[in-house]
Amino acid sequence: MNTQEYLDKVKAELGITSDYALQKPLKLTRSSISKLRHGGTMSDETAAEVAKVLKMHPGLVMLDMHRERAKTPAERSIWEEIFKGFRTLLPLANGRRVA
C-alpha cells in the first residue's frame, strides 16, 4: 500500500472522516498530515503508529514506505523483494504456517 491508502485505512478503522481527526491518533500536526496527502511519505515513527492502529507488524508498513520513497526502479524492486520476503516469513516467526 502507499501513504494515501494507509491514511484512508486508518480513518476507516477509527471510524473518522476527516484528515484533521488523524492528528491525535497518529501523533502528527495538521501540516504533517497535509504533507503526507500531497506526496510525502511517512517516517518510520509514523509508520509504527499506523501499524499499531491497523494491528499490523510495523515492519510491513515501514517497508512499504521505503519502497514508496525509492528513487529508481531498481531500488524499488529491491524493497519489493524485501517486503515480500518479510511478509512470507512473518507468520513463521509467529508460529503459524504460510499457506
Stockholm file with secondary structure:
# STOCKHOLM 1.0

chainA/1-99         MNTQEYLDKVKAELGITSDYALQKPLKLTRSSISKLRHGGTMSDETAAEVAKVLKMHPGLVMLDMHRERAKTPAERSIWEEIFKGFRTLLPLANGRRVA
#=GR chainA/1-99 SS CCHHHHHHHHHHHHTCCCSGGGHHHHTCCHHHHHHHHTTCCCCHHHHHHHHHHHTCCHHHHHHHHHHHHCSSHHHHHHHHHHHHHHHHHHHHHTTCCCC
#=GC SS_cons        CCHHHHHHHHHHHHTCCCSGGGHHHHTCCHHHHHHHHTTCCCCHHHHHHHHHHHTCCHHHHHHHHHHHHCSSHHHHHHHHHHHHHHHHHHHHHTTCCCC
//
